[in-house]
């Protein structure tokens, strides 16, 4: 790597830093305002909301990675273009394609750093933040109802858990058992449950309803045993949203969903989105090169940043639309999550080669 390459990469990372310093406080403020809606007396306090937002900062950085790549690339290269340093590099023999490849190297380093941060820092911290919030809301007299409901299936038995209480015990448990002809056999509702070391559950405050020959009978039990279908699986992990999982957790959860015959498409798409995000980041940073060379005599980078923000927003919205359409119509998960970043990367490469021919 020669001195030109090191100098370009250094300035691009300075652009990444400037973009992150602008975007992360802005979006974290919005996140904190959103968390304040769930604050209640005797439960979720504003100090805990602030802690949750701070613990989710690494996730915010990862989610904003494509925006940071595009805006940071525009800032870093734009400053070099404004000071005519890019012109000097071009005169010394660097082509637009070569500059794009050096920019891409900076993108690879940025992508590897974000991937490591996602797997070993952002996911654990986000899960701890969500557990902190759920535990605080469980102590409130007026829970917000933001906790995730867990569904599971074993043959003709369906189970749903509303939430975990402040001691991480399942609460609001409903069990539906069906006959082979899909008529309801019995229904159980338990207020709470305790989990033994062997994985078996003891249900507490149980209301049971049975149906036989069209007749309904009701019974109440202070406690009763139940052979859980969640053996060897962490309930805290299962209650988490898909975007908080690491790659290893997603693989484990997808295997669990297959074993319990539950829909897995949402989590397969989430897994492929994690694999597709590096491609999206590389595509966005390549787009910074045409922005830089499109108007080299511009007095500043403000207009380019505005255009970059619009491109980034449209890319994000388009990606979310495609993902939701994939969930709605059960599209192929790899195609749904990988095709848009690959298409954008191809467009960016095409633009770079065109600008290289023009200049």
TORKOL-4160 file (C-alpha; in steps of 0.2 Angstrom, whole numbers, padded with zeros to 4 digits, m for minus):
359
<pt num="1" X="0000" Y="0000" Z="0000"/>
<pt num="2" X="0008" Y="0016" Z="m0006"/>
<pt num="3" X="0007" Y="0033" Z="0002"/>
<pt num="4" X="m0008" Y="0039" Z="m0009"/>
<pt num="5" X="m0018" Y="0024" Z="m0003"/>
<pt num="6" X="m0014" Y="0027" Z="0015"/>
<pt num="7" X="m0018" Y="0045" Z="0014"/>
<pt num="8" X="m0035" Y="0042" Z="0005"/>
<pt num="9" X="m0040" Y="0029" Z="0017"/>
<pt num="10" X="m0036" Y="0040" Z="0032"/>
<pt num="11" X="m0046" Y="0054" Z="0025"/>
<pt num="12" X="m0061" Y="0042" Z="0021"/>
<pt num="13" X="m0061" Y="0036" Z="0039"/>
<pt num="14" X="m0061" Y="0054" Z="0045"/>
<pt num="15" X="m0076" Y="0056" Z="0034"/>
<pt num="16" X="m0084" Y="0041" Z="0043"/>
<pt num="17" X="m0080" Y="0049" Z="0060"/>
<pt num="18" X="m0088" Y="0065" Z="0055"/>
<pt num="19" X="m0104" Y="0057" Z="0048"/>
<pt num="20" X="m0105" Y="0045" Z="0063"/>
<pt num="21" X="m0103" Y="0060" Z="0075"/>
<pt num="22" X="m0118" Y="0069" Z="0066"/>
<pt num="23" X="m0130" Y="0055" Z="0064"/>
<pt num="24" X="m0128" Y="0044" Z="0080"/>
<pt num="25" X="m0132" Y="0059" Z="0092"/>
<pt num="26" X="m0147" Y="0064" Z="0081"/>
<pt num="27" X="m0155" Y="0046" Z="0080"/>
<pt num="28" X="m0151" Y="0042" Z="0098"/>
<pt num="29" X="m0160" Y="0058" Z="0103"/>
<pt num="30" X="m0175" Y="0052" Z="0093"/>
<pt num="31" X="m0173" Y="0034" Z="0101"/>
<pt num="32" X="m0173" Y="0042" Z="0119"/>
<pt num="33" X="m0189" Y="0052" Z="0115"/>
<pt num="34" X="m0197" Y="0036" Z="0109"/>
<pt num="35" X="m0192" Y="0027" Z="0125"/>
<pt num="36" X="m0199" Y="0041" Z="0136"/>
<pt num="37" X="m0216" Y="0036" Z="0130"/>
<pt num="38" X="m0214" Y="0020" Z="0140"/>
<pt num="39" X="m0209" Y="0028" Z="0156"/>
<pt num="40" X="m0221" Y="0026" Z="0170"/>
<pt num="41" X="m0221" Y="0028" Z="0189"/>
<pt num="42" X="m0215" Y="0013" Z="0199"/>
<pt num="43" X="m0209" Y="0004" Z="0184"/>
<pt num="44" X="m0198" Y="0010" Z="0169"/>
<pt num="45" X="m0189" Y="0026" Z="0174"/>
<pt num="46" X="m0181" Y="0040" Z="0163"/>
<pt num="47" X="m0164" Y="0035" Z="0170"/>
<pt num="48" X="m0167" Y="0017" Z="0164"/>
<pt num="49" X="m0173" Y="0024" Z="0147"/>
<pt num="50" X="m0157" Y="0033" Z="0145"/>
<pt num="51" X="m0147" Y="0018" Z="0150"/>
<pt num="52" X="m0156" Y="0008" Z="0137"/>
<pt num="53" X="m0152" Y="0021" Z="0123"/>
<pt num="54" X="m0134" Y="0021" Z="0128"/>
<pt num="55" X="m0133" Y="0002" Z="0128"/>
<pt num="56" X="m0141" Y="0002" Z="0110"/>
<pt num="57" X="m0128" Y="0014" Z="0103"/>
<pt num="58" X="m0118" Y="0000" Z="0095"/>
<pt num="59" X="m0133" Y="m0006" Z="0086"/>
<pt num="60" X="m0137" Y="0012" Z="0081"/>
<pt num="61" X="m0120" Y="0013" Z="0073"/>
<pt num="62" X="m0122" Y="m0003" Z="0064"/>
<pt num="63" X="m0140" Y="0001" Z="0057"/>
<pt num="64" X="m0133" Y="0018" Z="0051"/>
<pt num="65" X="m0118" Y="0009" Z="0043"/>
<pt num="66" X="m0123" Y="0012" Z="0025"/>
<pt num="67" X="m0128" Y="0030" Z="0028"/>
<pt num="68" X="m0111" Y="0033" Z="0037"/>
<pt num="69" X="m0102" Y="0024" Z="0022"/>
<pt num="70" X="m0110" Y="0035" Z="0009"/>
<pt num="71" X="m0110" Y="0052" Z="0019"/>
<pt num="72" X="m0092" Y="0049" Z="0026"/>
<pt num="73" X="m0086" Y="0044" Z="0008"/>
<pt num="74" X="m0093" Y="0060" Z="0001"/>
<pt num="75" X="m0085" Y="0071" Z="0015"/>
<pt num="76" X="m0068" Y="0062" Z="0015"/>
<pt num="77" X="m0066" Y="0063" Z="m0004"/>
<pt num="78" X="m0075" Y="0079" Z="m0006"/>
<pt num="79" X="m0063" Y="0088" Z="0005"/>
<pt num="80" X="m0049" Y="0081" Z="m0005"/>
<pt num="81" X="m0057" Y="0087" Z="m0021"/>
<pt num="82" X="m0060" Y="0104" Z="m0014"/>
<pt num="83" X="m0042" Y="0106" Z="m0010"/>
<pt num="84" X="m0037" Y="0099" Z="m0027"/>
<pt num="85" X="m0028" Y="0085" Z="m0019"/>
<pt num="86" X="m0038" Y="0072" Z="m0029"/>
<pt num="87" X="m0033" Y="0082" Z="m0045"/>
<pt num="88" X="m0015" Y="0080" Z="m0040"/>
<pt num="89" X="m0017" Y="0062" Z="m0037"/>
<pt num="90" X="m0025" Y="0060" Z="m0054"/>
<pt num="91" X="m0010" Y="0070" Z="m0062"/>
<pt num="92" X="0002" Y="0058" Z="m0054"/>
<pt num="93" X="m0007" Y="0043" Z="m0063"/>
<pt num="94" X="m0021" Y="0037" Z="m0051"/>
<pt num="95" X="m0037" Y="0033" Z="m0061"/>
<pt num="96" X="m0055" Y="0035" Z="m0055"/>
<pt num="97" X="m0056" Y="0016" Z="m0054"/>
<pt num="98" X="m0040" Y="0015" Z="m0044"/>
<pt num="99" X="m0047" Y="0028" Z="m0032"/>
<pt num="100" X="m0063" Y="0018" Z="m0031"/>
<pt num="101" X="m0053" Y="0002" Z="m0027"/>
<pt num="102" X="m0044" Y="0011" Z="m0013"/>
<pt num="103" X="m0061" Y="0018" Z="m0007"/>
<pt num="104" X="m0067" Y="0000" Z="m0007"/>
<pt num="105" X="m0052" Y="m0005" Z="0004"/>
<pt num="106" X="m0058" Y="0007" Z="0017"/>
<pt num="107" X="m0075" Y="0000" Z="0015"/>
<pt num="108" X="m0069" Y="m0017" Z="0018"/>
<pt num="109" X="m0060" Y="m0012" Z="0034"/>
<pt num="110" X="m0076" Y="m0003" Z="0040"/>
<pt num="111" X="m0087" Y="m0018" Z="0036"/>
<pt num="112" X="m0076" Y="m0030" Z="0045"/>
<pt num="113" X="m0076" Y="m0018" Z="0061"/>
<pt num="114" X="m0095" Y="m0017" Z="0060"/>
<pt num="115" X="m0097" Y="m0036" Z="0058"/>
<pt num="116" X="m0086" Y="m0039" Z="0073"/>
<pt num="117" X="m0095" Y="m0026" Z="0083"/>
<pt num="118" X="m0112" Y="m0033" Z="0078"/>
<pt num="119" X="m0108" Y="m0051" Z="0083"/>
<pt num="120" X="m0099" Y="m0048" Z="0100"/>
<pt num="121" X="m0104" Y="m0031" Z="0106"/>
<pt num="122" X="m0120" Y="m0024" Z="0099"/>
<pt num="123" X="m0131" Y="m0040" Z="0100"/>
<pt num="124" X="m0127" Y="m0044" Z="0118"/>
<pt num="125" X="m0129" Y="m0026" Z="0124"/>
<pt num="126" X="m0145" Y="m0023" Z="0115"/>
<pt num="127" X="m0152" Y="m0039" Z="0123"/>
<pt num="128" X="m0147" Y="m0034" Z="0140"/>
<pt num="129" X="m0155" Y="m0017" Z="0137"/>
<pt num="130" X="m0171" Y="m0025" Z="0132"/>
<pt num="131" X="m0171" Y="m0036" Z="0147"/>
<pt num="132" X="m0168" Y="m0021" Z="0158"/>
<pt num="133" X="m0183" Y="m0013" Z="0150"/>
<pt num="134" X="m0194" Y="m0028" Z="0151"/>
<pt num="135" X="m0189" Y="m0031" Z="0170"/>
<pt num="136" X="m0193" Y="m0013" Z="0174"/>
<pt num="137" X="m0210" Y="m0014" Z="0165"/>
<pt num="138" X="m0214" Y="m0030" Z="0174"/>
<pt num="139" X="m0214" Y="m0020" Z="0190"/>
<pt num="140" X="m0226" Y="m0007" Z="0184"/>
<pt num="141" X="m0244" Y="m0007" Z="0188"/>
<pt num="142" X="m0248" Y="m0001" Z="0170"/>
<pt num="143" X="m0236" Y="m0011" Z="0158"/>
<pt num="144" X="m0234" Y="m0004" Z="0141"/>
<pt num="145" X="m0237" Y="m0020" Z="0133"/>
<pt num="146" X="m0221" Y="m0018" Z="0122"/>
<pt num="147" X="m0214" Y="m0035" Z="0127"/>
<pt num="148" X="m0213" Y="m0048" Z="0113"/>
<pt num="149" X="m0226" Y="m0062" Z="0114"/>
<pt num="150" X="m0218" Y="m0080" Z="0111"/>
<pt num="151" X="m0227" Y="m0093" Z="0102"/>
<pt num="152" X="m0222" Y="m0112" Z="0100"/>
<pt num="153" X="m0229" Y="m0128" Z="0094"/>
<pt num="154" X="m0227" Y="m0146" Z="0098"/>
<pt num="155" X="m0237" Y="m0158" Z="0087"/>
<pt num="156" X="m0256" Y="m0152" Z="0091"/>
<pt num="157" X="m0251" Y="m0142" Z="0106"/>
<pt num="158" X="m0249" Y="m0123" Z="0104"/>
<pt num="159" X="m0241" Y="m0112" Z="0118"/>
<pt num="160" X="m0240" Y="m0093" Z="0120"/>
<pt num="161" X="m0231" Y="m0083" Z="0133"/>
<pt num="162" X="m0235" Y="m0065" Z="0135"/>
<pt num="163" X="m0220" Y="m0059" Z="0144"/>
<pt num="164" X="m0207" Y="m0063" Z="0157"/>
<pt num="165" X="m0209" Y="m0056" Z="0175"/>
<pt num="166" X="m0196" Y="m0047" Z="0185"/>
<pt num="167" X="m0188" Y="m0063" Z="0190"/>
<pt num="168" X="m0187" Y="m0069" Z="0172"/>
<pt num="169" X="m0201" Y="m0082" Z="0175"/>
<pt num="170" X="m0214" Y="m0084" Z="0161"/>
<pt num="171" X="m0230" Y="m0075" Z="0164"/>
<pt num="172" X="m0247" Y="m0075" Z="0155"/>
<pt num="173" X="m0245" Y="m0093" Z="0148"/>
<pt num="174" X="m0259" Y="m0100" Z="0137"/>
<pt num="175" X="m0259" Y="m0118" Z="0131"/>
<pt num="176" X="m0271" Y="m0125" Z="0117"/>
<pt num="177" X="m0272" Y="m0144" Z="0114"/>
<pt num="178" X="m0281" Y="m0150" Z="0098"/>
<pt num="179" X="m0288" Y="m0166" Z="0092"/>
<pt num="180" X="m0282" Y="m0174" Z="0076"/>
<pt num="181" X="m0298" Y="m0167" Z="0067"/>
<pt num="182" X="m0292" Y="m0149" Z="0073"/>
<pt num="183" X="m0306" Y="m0148" Z="0086"/>
<pt num="184" X="m0301" Y="m0140" Z="0103"/>
<pt num="185" X="m0297" Y="m0153" Z="0117"/>
<pt num="186" X="m0292" Y="m0142" Z="0131"/>
<pt num="187" X="m0286" Y="m0124" Z="0135"/>
<pt num="188" X="m0275" Y="m0119" Z="0149"/>
<pt num="189" X="m0271" Y="m0102" Z="0156"/>
<pt num="190" X="m0258" Y="m0100" Z="0170"/>
<pt num="191" X="m0253" Y="m0084" Z="0178"/>
<pt num="192" X="m0235" Y="m0089" Z="0180"/>
<pt num="193" X="m0223" Y="m0104" Z="0180"/>
<pt num="194" X="m0207" Y="m0109" Z="0188"/>
<pt num="195" X="m0194" Y="m0119" Z="0178"/>
<pt num="196" X="m0184" Y="m0133" Z="0186"/>
<pt num="197" X="m0166" Y="m0137" Z="0182"/>
<pt num="198" X="m0172" Y="m0152" Z="0171"/>
<pt num="199" X="m0183" Y="m0141" Z="0161"/>
<pt num="200" X="m0200" Y="m0146" Z="0167"/>
<pt num="201" X="m0212" Y="m0132" Z="0172"/>
<pt num="202" X="m0224" Y="m0130" Z="0186"/>
<pt num="203" X="m0239" Y="m0119" Z="0182"/>
<pt num="204" X="m0247" Y="m0108" Z="0195"/>
<pt num="205" X="m0264" Y="m0101" Z="0196"/>
<pt num="206" X="m0271" Y="m0112" Z="0182"/>
<pt num="207" X="m0288" Y="m0111" Z="0174"/>
<pt num="208" X="m0292" Y="m0127" Z="0163"/>
<pt num="209" X="m0306" Y="m0129" Z="0151"/>
<pt num="210" X="m0310" Y="m0146" Z="0143"/>
<pt num="211" X="m0322" Y="m0149" Z="0129"/>
<pt num="212" X="m0330" Y="m0166" Z="0127"/>
<pt num="213" X="m0345" Y="m0170" Z="0116"/>
<pt num="214" X="m0350" Y="m0152" Z="0115"/>
<pt num="215" X="m0349" Y="m0150" Z="0133"/>
<pt num="216" X="m0337" Y="m0137" Z="0142"/>
<pt num="217" X="m0330" Y="m0140" Z="0159"/>
<pt num="218" X="m0319" Y="m0128" Z="0169"/>
<pt num="219" X="m0307" Y="m0132" Z="0183"/>
<pt num="220" X="m0295" Y="m0122" Z="0194"/>
<pt num="221" X="m0278" Y="m0128" Z="0200"/>
<pt num="222" X="m0266" Y="m0119" Z="0212"/>
<pt num="223" X="m0252" Y="m0128" Z="0203"/>
<pt num="224" X="m0249" Y="m0142" Z="0190"/>
<pt num="225" X="m0234" Y="m0149" Z="0181"/>
<pt num="226" X="m0231" Y="m0147" Z="0162"/>
<pt num="227" X="m0219" Y="m0155" Z="0151"/>
<pt num="228" X="m0211" Y="m0140" Z="0143"/>
<pt num="229" X="m0207" Y="m0139" Z="0124"/>
<pt num="230" X="m0194" Y="m0126" Z="0128"/>
<pt num="231" X="m0181" Y="m0138" Z="0135"/>
<pt num="232" X="m0163" Y="m0132" Z="0133"/>
<pt num="233" X="m0168" Y="m0116" Z="0125"/>
<pt num="234" X="m0167" Y="m0099" Z="0134"/>
<pt num="235" X="m0183" Y="m0090" Z="0136"/>
<pt num="236" X="m0174" Y="m0073" Z="0138"/>
<pt num="237" X="m0167" Y="m0077" Z="0121"/>
<pt num="238" X="m0183" Y="m0083" Z="0113"/>
<pt num="239" X="m0192" Y="m0067" Z="0118"/>
<pt num="240" X="m0180" Y="m0056" Z="0109"/>
<pt num="241" X="m0184" Y="m0048" Z="0092"/>
<pt num="242" X="m0174" Y="m0054" Z="0077"/>
<pt num="243" X="m0164" Y="m0038" Z="0075"/>
<pt num="244" X="m0155" Y="m0041" Z="0092"/>
<pt num="245" X="m0149" Y="m0058" Z="0088"/>
<pt num="246" X="m0131" Y="m0062" Z="0083"/>
<pt num="247" X="m0127" Y="m0073" Z="0068"/>
<pt num="248" X="m0124" Y="m0088" Z="0080"/>
<pt num="249" X="m0140" Y="m0085" Z="0089"/>
<pt num="250" X="m0150" Y="m0083" Z="0073"/>
<pt num="251" X="m0144" Y="m0100" Z="0067"/>
<pt num="252" X="m0148" Y="m0108" Z="0084"/>
<pt num="253" X="m0166" Y="m0100" Z="0084"/>
<pt num="254" X="m0169" Y="m0105" Z="0066"/>
<pt num="255" X="m0165" Y="m0123" Z="0071"/>
<pt num="256" X="m0177" Y="m0122" Z="0085"/>
<pt num="257" X="m0191" Y="m0115" Z="0074"/>
<pt num="258" X="m0188" Y="m0130" Z="0062"/>
<pt num="259" X="m0189" Y="m0142" Z="0076"/>
<pt num="260" X="m0205" Y="m0135" Z="0083"/>
<pt num="261" X="m0213" Y="m0133" Z="0066"/>
<pt num="262" X="m0214" Y="m0114" Z="0067"/>
<pt num="263" X="m0212" Y="m0101" Z="0053"/>
<pt num="264" X="m0194" Y="m0097" Z="0051"/>
<pt num="265" X="m0194" Y="m0085" Z="0037"/>
<pt num="266" X="m0193" Y="m0069" Z="0047"/>
<pt num="267" X="m0177" Y="m0075" Z="0056"/>
<pt num="268" X="m0170" Y="m0082" Z="0040"/>
<pt num="269" X="m0172" Y="m0065" Z="0031"/>
<pt num="270" X="m0164" Y="m0057" Z="0047"/>
<pt num="271" X="m0149" Y="m0069" Z="0045"/>
<pt num="272" X="m0147" Y="m0065" Z="0027"/>
<pt num="273" X="m0149" Y="m0046" Z="0030"/>
<pt num="274" X="m0134" Y="m0047" Z="0042"/>
<pt num="275" X="m0124" Y="m0056" Z="0028"/>
<pt num="276" X="m0130" Y="m0043" Z="0015"/>
<pt num="277" X="m0126" Y="m0027" Z="0025"/>
<pt num="278" X="m0108" Y="m0028" Z="0021"/>
<pt num="279" X="m0112" Y="m0028" Z="0002"/>
<pt num="280" X="m0124" Y="m0013" Z="0005"/>
<pt num="281" X="m0110" Y="m0004" Z="0014"/>
<pt num="282" X="m0098" Y="m0007" Z="0000"/>
<pt num="283" X="m0110" Y="m0002" Z="m0013"/>
<pt num="284" X="m0114" Y="0015" Z="m0003"/>
<pt num="285" X="m0096" Y="0019" Z="m0002"/>
<pt num="286" X="m0093" Y="0016" Z="m0020"/>
<pt num="287" X="m0107" Y="0028" Z="m0024"/>
<pt num="288" X="m0097" Y="0042" Z="m0015"/>
<pt num="289" X="m0085" Y="0041" Z="m0029"/>
<pt num="290" X="m0097" Y="0047" Z="m0043"/>
<pt num="291" X="m0103" Y="0061" Z="m0031"/>
<pt num="292" X="m0085" Y="0067" Z="m0029"/>
<pt num="293" X="m0081" Y="0068" Z="m0047"/>
<pt num="294" X="m0098" Y="0073" Z="m0054"/>
<pt num="295" X="m0095" Y="0092" Z="m0050"/>
<pt num="296" X="m0076" Y="0094" Z="m0045"/>
<pt num="297" X="m0078" Y="0113" Z="m0046"/>
<pt num="298" X="m0092" Y="0114" Z="m0033"/>
<pt num="299" X="m0087" Y="0126" Z="m0019"/>
<pt num="300" X="m0092" Y="0114" Z="m0005"/>
<pt num="301" X="m0099" Y="0097" Z="m0001"/>
<pt num="302" X="m0116" Y="0103" Z="0006"/>
<pt num="303" X="m0126" Y="0099" Z="m0010"/>
<pt num="304" X="m0117" Y="0082" Z="m0011"/>
<pt num="305" X="m0122" Y="0078" Z="0007"/>
<pt num="306" X="m0140" Y="0083" Z="0004"/>
<pt num="307" X="m0140" Y="0072" Z="m0012"/>
<pt num="308" X="m0132" Y="0058" Z="m0002"/>
<pt num="309" X="m0144" Y="0059" Z="0012"/>
<pt num="310" X="m0158" Y="0057" Z="m0001"/>
<pt num="311" X="m0150" Y="0043" Z="m0009"/>
<pt num="312" X="m0147" Y="0034" Z="0008"/>
<pt num="313" X="m0165" Y="0037" Z="0013"/>
<pt num="314" X="m0172" Y="0030" Z="m0003"/>
<pt num="315" X="m0161" Y="0015" Z="m0002"/>
<pt num="316" X="m0166" Y="0012" Z="0016"/>
<pt num="317" X="m0185" Y="0013" Z="0012"/>
<pt num="318" X="m0183" Y="0002" Z="m0003"/>
<pt num="319" X="m0174" Y="m0011" Z="0006"/>
<pt num="320" X="m0187" Y="m0011" Z="0020"/>
<pt num="321" X="m0201" Y="m0012" Z="0007"/>
<pt num="322" X="m0193" Y="m0027" Z="m0001"/>
<pt num="323" X="m0190" Y="m0036" Z="0015"/>
<pt num="324" X="m0208" Y="m0033" Z="0021"/>
<pt num="325" X="m0214" Y="m0039" Z="0004"/>
<pt num="326" X="m0203" Y="m0055" Z="0006"/>
<pt num="327" X="m0211" Y="m0058" Z="0022"/>
<pt num="328" X="m0229" Y="m0055" Z="0016"/>
<pt num="329" X="m0227" Y="m0066" Z="0000"/>
<pt num="330" X="m0214" Y="m0078" Z="0007"/>
<pt num="331" X="m0201" Y="m0074" Z="m0005"/>
<pt num="332" X="m0184" Y="m0083" Z="m0005"/>
<pt num="333" X="m0175" Y="m0077" Z="0010"/>
<pt num="334" X="m0157" Y="m0075" Z="0002"/>
<pt num="335" X="m0164" Y="m0067" Z="m0014"/>
<pt num="336" X="m0175" Y="m0055" Z="m0004"/>
<pt num="337" X="m0160" Y="m0049" Z="0007"/>
<pt num="338" X="m0145" Y="m0051" Z="m0005"/>
<pt num="339" X="m0152" Y="m0045" Z="m0022"/>
<pt num="340" X="m0155" Y="m0027" Z="m0017"/>
<pt num="341" X="m0137" Y="m0024" Z="m0011"/>
<pt num="342" X="m0130" Y="m0033" Z="m0025"/>
<pt num="343" X="m0140" Y="m0023" Z="m0038"/>
<pt num="344" X="m0135" Y="m0007" Z="m0030"/>
<pt num="345" X="m0117" Y="m0013" Z="m0030"/>
<pt num="346" X="m0118" Y="m0016" Z="m0049"/>
<pt num="347" X="m0125" Y="0001" Z="m0052"/>
<pt num="348" X="m0111" Y="0009" Z="m0042"/>
<pt num="349" X="m0098" Y="m0001" Z="m0051"/>
<pt num="350" X="m0106" Y="0004" Z="m0068"/>
<pt num="351" X="m0106" Y="0023" Z="m0063"/>
<pt num="352" X="m0087" Y="0022" Z="m0057"/>
<pt num="353" X="m0082" Y="0014" Z="m0074"/>
<pt num="354" X="m0092" Y="0027" Z="m0083"/>
<pt num="355" X="m0084" Y="0042" Z="m0074"/>
<pt num="356" X="m0067" Y="0034" Z="m0077"/>
<pt num="357" X="m0070" Y="0034" Z="m0096"/>
<pt num="358" X="m0076" Y="0052" Z="m0095"/>
<pt num="359" X="m0061" Y="0058" Z="m0085"/>
